[in-house]
């Protein structure tokens, strides 16, 4: 097998597999989120920004589909950009799993405040105000776009995604400050 044939095989095999695994991972985290959401709401949790949560879900799915579309238009090389994207995506997964563990049953993709909600004061949340957004979601999307050399999606998608994300962050800040004195 020549180098060119090997690279073609790698591109043809691992990239679709990587995309499928990334998508399935997001589905798995969504299942966890829905489970937590149902339990929290059953116990009287209040949801804030429901419309914005739907927009964030649409933006996230659209970003993934845009990456897939952009990748299907051309076969981009596996190079340093792809490797950087893969590493960034991998780090984002580690951060998501960390945040999920730290928040436990309180972690959802929606903005829910439980009746017995306790402010998590782990150093990560003091170091980075919104680690789920800044250490998981944005690096995840940037990493995914870099893996597939989806540069149009990277630029346009991140700008479009940042709109509902900024609204979510403002809403979360407002809710958390009104609920927890220590959050300020």
C-alpha positions as CSV (number, residue, x, y, z in Angstrom):
1,X,0.0,0.0,0.0
2,X,1.4,3.3,-1.0
3,X,1.4,6.4,1.3
4,X,-1.3,8.0,-0.9
5,X,-3.5,4.9,-0.6
6,X,-2.9,4.7,3.1
7,X,-3.9,8.3,3.6
8,X,-7.0,7.8,1.5
9,X,-7.9,4.8,3.5
10,X,-7.4,6.7,6.8
11,X,-9.5,9.6,5.6
12,X,-12.2,7.3,4.2
13,X,-12.4,5.2,7.4
14,X,-11.6,7.1,10.5
15,X,-13.3,10.4,9.7
16,X,-16.8,9.0,9.3
17,X,-16.2,6.8,12.3
18,X,-15.0,9.8,14.3
19,X,-18.1,11.8,13.3
20,X,-20.4,9.0,14.2
21,X,-18.8,8.5,17.6
22,X,-18.9,12.2,18.3
23,X,-22.6,12.4,17.3
24,X,-23.4,9.2,19.4
25,X,-21.5,10.7,22.4
26,X,-23.7,13.8,22.2
27,X,-26.8,11.6,22.0
28,X,-25.6,9.7,25.1
29,X,-25.1,13.0,27.0
30,X,-28.5,14.1,25.9
31,X,-30.0,10.9,27.3
32,X,-28.3,11.7,30.7
33,X,-29.6,15.3,30.5
34,X,-33.2,14.2,29.8
35,X,-33.0,11.7,32.7
36,X,-31.7,14.4,35.1
37,X,-34.3,16.9,33.8
38,X,-37.2,14.6,34.4
39,X,-36.0,13.8,38.0
40,X,-35.4,17.5,38.7
41,X,-38.8,18.6,37.4
42,X,-40.5,15.8,39.3
43,X,-38.9,17.3,42.4
44,X,-40.1,20.8,41.6
45,X,-37.2,22.3,39.7
46,X,-37.9,25.4,37.7
47,X,-36.7,25.8,34.1
48,X,-35.5,29.1,32.8
49,X,-35.0,30.2,29.2
50,X,-36.8,27.2,27.6
51,X,-37.1,28.9,24.2
52,X,-33.3,29.7,24.2
53,X,-32.6,26.0,25.1
54,X,-34.4,25.0,22.0
55,X,-32.4,27.5,19.9
56,X,-29.2,26.1,21.4
57,X,-30.2,22.6,20.5
58,X,-31.0,23.7,16.9
59,X,-27.7,25.5,16.7
60,X,-25.7,22.5,18.0
61,X,-27.4,20.1,15.6
62,X,-27.0,22.5,12.7
63,X,-23.3,22.9,13.5
64,X,-22.8,19.1,13.3
65,X,-24.8,18.9,10.1
66,X,-23.0,21.8,8.6
67,X,-19.6,20.1,9.4
68,X,-20.9,16.9,7.8
69,X,-22.1,18.8,4.7
70,X,-18.9,20.8,4.3
71,X,-16.9,17.6,4.6
72,X,-19.0,15.8,2.0
73,X,-18.3,18.5,-0.5
74,X,-14.6,17.8,-0.5
75,X,-12.1,15.3,0.9
76,X,-9.8,17.3,3.0
77,X,-6.4,16.0,4.1
78,X,-5.5,14.5,7.5
79,X,-2.8,16.9,8.7
80,X,-1.8,19.1,11.7
81,X,-5.1,21.0,11.5
82,X,-7.0,17.7,11.8
83,X,-4.8,16.5,14.7
84,X,-5.3,19.9,16.5
85,X,-9.0,19.6,16.1
86,X,-9.0,16.0,17.4
87,X,-7.0,17.0,20.4
88,X,-9.3,20.0,21.1
89,X,-12.3,17.8,20.7
90,X,-10.9,15.2,23.1
91,X,-10.1,17.8,25.7
92,X,-13.6,19.2,25.4
93,X,-15.0,15.7,26.1
94,X,-12.8,15.4,29.2
95,X,-14.1,18.8,30.4
96,X,-17.8,17.8,29.7
97,X,-17.3,14.6,31.7
98,X,-15.7,16.6,34.5
99,X,-18.5,19.1,34.6
100,X,-21.1,16.3,34.5
101,X,-19.4,14.6,37.5
102,X,-19.0,17.8,39.5
103,X,-22.7,18.8,38.9
104,X,-24.0,15.3,39.2
105,X,-27.8,15.2,39.1
106,X,-27.9,19.0,38.5
107,X,-26.3,18.7,35.1
108,X,-28.6,19.2,32.1
109,X,-28.4,20.9,28.8
110,X,-31.3,23.1,30.1
111,X,-31.2,25.8,32.7
112,X,-32.9,24.2,35.7
113,X,-32.8,25.2,39.3
114,X,-33.8,22.5,41.8
115,X,-35.7,23.3,45.0
116,X,-32.7,21.9,46.9
117,X,-30.1,23.3,44.5
118,X,-26.8,23.7,46.1
119,X,-24.1,26.0,44.6
120,X,-21.2,23.9,43.4
121,X,-18.1,25.7,44.5
122,X,-15.4,23.5,43.0
123,X,-12.3,25.5,42.0
124,X,-13.0,24.8,38.3
125,X,-16.2,27.0,38.6
126,X,-14.2,29.8,40.2
127,X,-11.4,29.6,37.6
128,X,-13.8,29.5,34.6
129,X,-17.2,31.0,35.2
130,X,-19.0,28.7,32.8
131,X,-16.8,25.7,32.1
132,X,-19.5,23.8,30.3
133,X,-19.7,26.5,27.7
134,X,-16.1,27.7,27.5
135,X,-14.2,24.4,28.1
136,X,-16.6,22.0,26.5
137,X,-19.1,23.4,24.0
138,X,-17.0,25.9,22.2
139,X,-13.8,23.7,22.0
140,X,-16.0,20.8,20.9
141,X,-17.4,22.7,18.0
142,X,-14.1,24.3,17.0
143,X,-12.4,20.9,17.3
144,X,-15.0,19.2,15.2
145,X,-14.8,21.8,12.5
146,X,-11.0,21.6,12.5
147,X,-11.0,17.8,12.2
148,X,-13.0,18.1,9.1
149,X,-11.5,21.3,7.8
150,X,-15.0,22.8,7.8
151,X,-13.7,26.4,7.9
152,X,-16.9,28.0,6.7
153,X,-18.8,26.2,9.4
154,X,-16.1,27.2,11.9
155,X,-16.5,30.9,11.2
156,X,-20.2,31.3,10.5
157,X,-21.3,28.5,12.8
158,X,-19.4,29.8,15.8
159,X,-20.7,33.3,15.3
160,X,-24.3,32.0,14.9
161,X,-23.9,29.7,17.9
162,X,-22.6,32.5,20.1
163,X,-25.9,34.4,19.9
164,X,-28.1,31.9,21.8
165,X,-25.1,31.0,24.0
166,X,-24.6,34.6,25.0
167,X,-28.3,34.8,25.9
168,X,-28.0,31.6,27.9
169,X,-25.0,32.9,29.8
170,X,-26.8,36.2,30.7
171,X,-29.9,34.3,31.8
172,X,-27.9,31.8,33.8
173,X,-25.9,34.7,35.5
174,X,-29.2,36.4,36.3
175,X,-30.8,33.3,37.8
176,X,-27.7,32.2,39.7
177,X,-27.1,35.7,41.2
178,X,-30.7,36.0,42.3
179,X,-30.6,32.5,43.9
180,X,-27.2,32.3,45.5
181,X,-25.5,35.1,47.4
182,X,-22.2,33.3,47.1
183,X,-22.4,33.3,43.3
184,X,-21.6,37.0,43.0
